[in-house]
Amino acid sequence: MDFILKKAVSMFLMPLPIGVLFIVLGLLLLYRNKIKKAKWMLLLSVVWLFVFSYSPMANILLHSIESNNPTLHTAPKNITY
């Protein structure tokens, strides 16, 4: 149960599933003839996916995470498997 809950929660914290959710919402709005809202939602999804897949933006986000932790050059001797 914990595994399924973890996967369900983490799915909505990643940029790609959120972008796909925006696309689905935009298509749903398009189906319900709310054209103006659908255009904005689809535009938001394209911009969302572009921003998070654009290399400099991804590097900025990753740098803040990677700079907090030192590089591990050798594995500790007391690891138990």
C-alpha positions as a Markdown table, in Angstrom:
| # | Residue | x | y | z |
|---|---|---|---|---|
| 1 | Met | 0.0 | 0.0 | 0.0 |
| 2 | Asp | 2.8 | 2.4 | 0.8 |
| 3 | Phe | 4.5 | 1.7 | -2.5 |
| 4 | Ile | 1.3 | 2.6 | -4.5 |
| 5 | Leu | 0.7 | 5.7 | -2.4 |
| 6 | Lys | 4.3 | 6.8 | -2.9 |
| 7 | Lys | 4.1 | 6.3 | -6.7 |
| 8 | Ala | 0.7 | 8.1 | -6.9 |
| 9 | Val | 2.0 | 11.1 | -5.0 |
| 10 | Ser | 5.3 | 11.3 | -6.8 |
| 11 | Met | 3.6 | 11.1 | -10.1 |
| 12 | Phe | 2.0 | 14.5 | -9.5 |
| 13 | Leu | 5.2 | 16.1 | -8.3 |
| 14 | Met | 7.1 | 15.5 | -11.5 |
| 15 | Pro | 6.9 | 18.1 | -14.4 |
| 16 | Leu | 5.9 | 15.6 | -17.2 |
| 17 | Pro | 2.8 | 14.2 | -15.5 |
| 18 | Ile | 1.7 | 17.7 | -14.6 |
| 19 | Gly | 2.2 | 18.8 | -18.2 |
| 20 | Val | 0.1 | 15.8 | -19.4 |
| 21 | Leu | -2.5 | 16.7 | -16.8 |
| 22 | Phe | -2.7 | 20.2 | -18.3 |
| 23 | Ile | -3.1 | 18.8 | -21.8 |
| 24 | Val | -5.9 | 16.5 | -20.7 |
| 25 | Leu | -7.7 | 19.4 | -18.9 |
| 26 | Gly | -7.3 | 21.5 | -22.1 |
| 27 | Leu | -8.7 | 18.8 | -24.3 |
| 28 | Leu | -11.6 | 18.3 | -21.8 |
| 29 | Leu | -12.3 | 22.0 | -21.9 |
| 30 | Leu | -12.1 | 21.9 | -25.7 |
| 31 | Tyr | -14.6 | 19.0 | -25.7 |
| 32 | Arg | -17.0 | 21.1 | -23.6 |
| 33 | Asn | -16.8 | 24.0 | -26.1 |
| 34 | Lys | -14.9 | 26.3 | -23.7 |
| 35 | Ile | -12.5 | 27.3 | -26.4 |
| 36 | Lys | -10.9 | 30.3 | -24.8 |
| 37 | Lys | -10.1 | 28.4 | -21.5 |
| 38 | Ala | -9.0 | 25.4 | -23.6 |
| 39 | Lys | -6.5 | 27.5 | -25.6 |
| 40 | Trp | -5.0 | 28.9 | -22.4 |
| 41 | Met | -4.7 | 25.5 | -20.8 |
| 42 | Leu | -3.1 | 24.0 | -23.9 |
| 43 | Leu | -0.7 | 27.0 | -24.1 |
| 44 | Leu | 0.1 | 26.6 | -20.5 |
| 45 | Ser | 0.9 | 22.9 | -21.0 |
| 46 | Val | 3.2 | 23.6 | -24.0 |
| 47 | Val | 5.0 | 26.3 | -22.1 |
| 48 | Trp | 5.3 | 24.1 | -19.0 |
| 49 | Leu | 6.8 | 21.2 | -20.9 |
| 50 | Phe | 9.1 | 23.6 | -22.8 |
| 51 | Val | 10.4 | 25.3 | -19.7 |
| 52 | Phe | 11.1 | 22.1 | -17.8 |
| 53 | Ser | 12.7 | 20.4 | -20.8 |
| 54 | Tyr | 14.9 | 23.4 | -21.7 |
| 55 | Ser | 18.4 | 22.5 | -20.8 |
| 56 | Pro | 19.5 | 25.7 | -19.0 |
| 57 | Met | 16.4 | 25.7 | -16.8 |
| 58 | Ala | 16.9 | 22.0 | -16.0 |
| 59 | Asn | 20.6 | 22.7 | -15.2 |
| 60 | Ile | 19.6 | 25.6 | -12.8 |
| 61 | Leu | 17.1 | 23.3 | -11.0 |
| 62 | Leu | 19.6 | 20.5 | -10.8 |
| 63 | His | 22.5 | 22.7 | -9.6 |
| 64 | Ser | 20.6 | 23.8 | -6.5 |
| 65 | Ile | 20.1 | 20.1 | -5.6 |
| 66 | Glu | 23.6 | 18.9 | -6.5 |
| 67 | Ser | 25.5 | 21.7 | -4.8 |
| 68 | Asn | 24.1 | 20.8 | -1.4 |
| 69 | Asn | 25.6 | 17.3 | -1.4 |
| 70 | Pro | 29.4 | 16.6 | -1.7 |
| 71 | Thr | 30.6 | 14.1 | -4.3 |
| 72 | Leu | 31.1 | 10.5 | -3.1 |
| 73 | His | 34.4 | 9.4 | -4.5 |
| 74 | Thr | 34.8 | 6.1 | -2.5 |
| 75 | Ala | 32.2 | 4.0 | -0.9 |
| 76 | Pro | 32.3 | 3.6 | 2.9 |
| 77 | Lys | 33.7 | 0.3 | 4.2 |
| 78 | Asn | 30.9 | -0.4 | 6.7 |
| 79 | Ile | 28.1 | -0.9 | 4.3 |
| 80 | Thr | 25.8 | -3.9 | 5.0 |
| 81 | Tyr | 23.6 | -5.3 | 2.2 |
